[in-house]
Amino acid sequence: MAQRFDAIVIGAGAAGMYCAAQAGRRGLRVALLDHWPRLAEKIRISGGGRCNFTNLDAGRVDRFAGENPAFARNALRALPPGRFIEQVRRRGIAFHEKHKGQLFCDESSERIIAMLREDCDAAGVHWFRPVTVDDVEPEAGFVIRTREAGELRADAVVVATGGLAIPKAGASDLGLRIARRFGHRIVEPRPALVPLTFDAQAWRPYAELAGVALPVTVRAPGTPGAPAFDEDLLFTHRGLSGPAVLQISTFWKRGDPLAIDLAAGNDLTARLIEAKRATRQQLAGALAGLLPRRLAARWLADERFAALCTKRLAEIADRELATVAAALRDWQIVPTGTEGFRKAEVMAGGVATDELDPRSMQSFKAPGLYFVGEVVDITGWLGGYNFQWAWSSGFLAGQAIGRRSATA
């Protein structure tokens, strides 16, 4: 005989646990399902094991991407970063700001997992894990068919299964399959917050720079409205990584160039001309004082500038120095791809937001069906934004299910 619940949450990650606890606190009989043997693996490995659990600026919808980033506004207002931070503080979890509003646990990510698990237990949530969901069908509400627990029924179902990123942490396409089962449009999923790769032959001159890092400004000029990011860039054997590239990867489109200011906004022309008048250096030495030495040497080895490499600055016209500086200020390079979902921190794309109610996360196509977290076409910037989206969307859905049950 099928077990009956008021609500069933599929996915015991950040959004799922937060949602289940909220619904359970409102007196509902809630089941929480997950297929992975280890609880909240993605939280566990995040932030180098210290969980970048939110960002002080994560209430800003302009820090999110998708077809309609403004869809996130209701959820972020319902549970802004400050409320989650206060919850963490009340539980005695020490944390610190690391960079640009990013908040990390002082100790282990396990502290956040324990908080969420304890909240679910206190709310009377019924755990089913690990279980494999074979199907979700509309039948007197919903029936969920599992291999290990048989049939489970509920009036409300929350899909909190995450996206396709990091398969080793339990990522799957279950949420997308459920969405398609109920007729939802899916924005094409793709890796986001991910290193970018280049054709091996074309990248060979730069592969020797693997390990070189420097602050840059990076843009995706082929994507109108995409932000520019002032972050660190890292050269790798296969391409580019570091926070600058992870950030821009969400906005980059295959076939388009990146525009990278390797001087990070500094006026290289003025600095080279100043050095020309103040020193007897060669161009190579002067440039090595402004950029990582290996990068400066590689840049001047380019056929465009090789003739200038060994010249003294005094022998080089100002206009030639300006040409070198301009090329460094606007390095245009076309990636061929990404490191894929195995290296991506999140999935971009997912369930289209125009088919969800922004006040509740409920499906317009199937009343009683909700989608929260990464499975939805909302993607935050690097630095705690995606966890905040998980907490906020899970909170909004949990509250909405409680209200729906009270008026049923």
Secondary structure as UniProt FT lines:
FT   STRAND          3..10
FT   HELIX           14..25
FT   TURN            26..27
FT   STRAND          30..33
FT   TURN            39..40
FT   HELIX           41..45
FT   HELIX           46..49
FT   STRAND          52..55
FT   TURN            56..59
FT   HELIX           61..63
FT   STRAND          64..65
FT   HELIX           69..72
FT   HELIX           73..78
FT   HELIX           81..90
FT   TURN            91..92
FT   STRAND          95..97
FT   TURN            100..101
FT   STRAND          102..105
FT   HELIX           110..122
FT   TURN            123..124
FT   STRAND          126..128
FT   STRAND          133..138
FT   STRAND          142..146
FT   STRAND          151..159
FT   HELIX           167..169
FT   HELIX           174..181
FT   TURN            182..183
FT   STRAND          186..192
FT   STRAND          196..197
FT   HELIX           200..207
FT   TURN            208..211
FT   STRAND          213..219
FT   TURN            221..222
FT   TURN            224..225
FT   STRAND          229..235
FT   STRAND          239..241
FT   HELIX           242..249
FT   TURN            250..251
FT   TURN            254..255
FT   STRAND          258..261
FT   TURN            262..265
FT   HELIX           268..278
FT   HELIX           283..288
FT   TURN            289..290
FT   HELIX           293..300
FT   TURN            303..305
FT   HELIX           306..308
FT   TURN            309..310
FT   HELIX           313..315
FT   HELIX           318..329
FT   STRAND          331..333
FT   STRAND          337..338
FT   TURN            341..343
FT   STRAND          346..351
FT   HELIX           353..355
FT   TURN            358..360
FT   STRAND          362..363
FT   TURN            367..368
FT   STRAND          369..371
FT   HELIX           373..375
FT   STRAND          379..380
FT   TURN            382..384
FT   HELIX           385..407
//
